[in-house]
Amino acid sequence: MNSYSLERTLESILRTREHELTCEEVARLLDRYVDQRLAGAVDDSPEMRLVEEHHQICPECREEYEAIVRALRNCD
């Protein structure tokens, strides 16, 4: 493992919270999250806060979210 990979692994461990969502759980909530974001609505429910937190630590899920938002904005 190179130093960059080790650093990323340690950062992930340090950011671990007691209650987190998995990528699969985030995927199930993504439609609702995207709809609310595009509408400018703020859902302060625990689920939506966990989706937001997941996007901060998971580049793959964040990229998927951003791609969906870009695609929907380009449809308008």
C-alpha positions in Angstrom: 0.0 0.0 0.0 1.5 3.4 -1.0 1.4 6.4 1.3 -1.5 8.0 -0.5 -3.6 4.9 -0.2 -2.7 4.6 3.5 -3.6 8.3 4.1 -7.0 7.9 2.4 -7.7 4.8 4.4 -6.8 6.5 7.7 -9.0 9.5 6.7 -11.9 7.2 6.1 -11.5 5.5 9.4 -11.3 8.8 11.3 -14.5 10.1 9.6 -16.4 7.0 10.5 -19.5 7.8 12.5 -21.7 5.6 14.7 -24.5 5.6 12.2 -23.8 5.7 8.5 -25.5 4.7 5.3 -24.1 2.2 2.8 -23.8 3.0 -0.9 -26.8 0.8 -1.5 -28.9 2.7 1.0 -27.8 6.0 -0.5 -28.8 4.7 -3.9 -32.3 3.9 -2.7 -32.7 7.4 -1.3 -31.0 9.2 -4.2 -34.2 10.1 -6.3 -35.8 11.8 -3.3 -32.5 13.6 -2.4 -32.0 14.8 -6.0 -35.6 16.0 -6.3 -35.4 18.0 -3.2 -32.0 19.5 -4.1 -33.2 20.6 -7.6 -36.4 22.1 -6.0 -34.3 24.0 -3.6 -36.0 22.3 -0.7 -34.2 21.4 2.5 -35.2 18.1 4.1 -33.5 18.1 7.5 -34.6 14.5 8.2 -32.0 12.1 9.6 -32.0 10.1 6.4 -31.3 13.1 4.2 -28.6 14.3 6.5 -27.0 10.9 6.3 -27.1 11.0 2.5 -25.3 14.3 2.6 -22.7 13.0 5.0 -22.2 10.0 2.8 -21.6 12.2 -0.3 -18.9 14.0 1.7 -16.9 10.8 2.2 -17.8 8.7 -0.8 -16.5 10.0 -4.1 -18.3 7.4 -6.2 -21.8 8.2 -4.8 -21.1 11.9 -5.0 -20.1 11.6 -8.6 -23.2 9.6 -9.4 -25.3 12.3 -7.7 -23.5 15.1 -9.6 -24.0 13.2 -12.9 -27.7 12.9 -12.3 -28.1 16.5 -11.4 -26.1 17.6 -14.6 -28.2 15.3 -16.8 -31.5 16.7 -15.3 -30.4 20.3 -15.6 -29.4 19.7 -19.3 -32.9 18.4 -20.0 -34.5 21.7 -19.0 
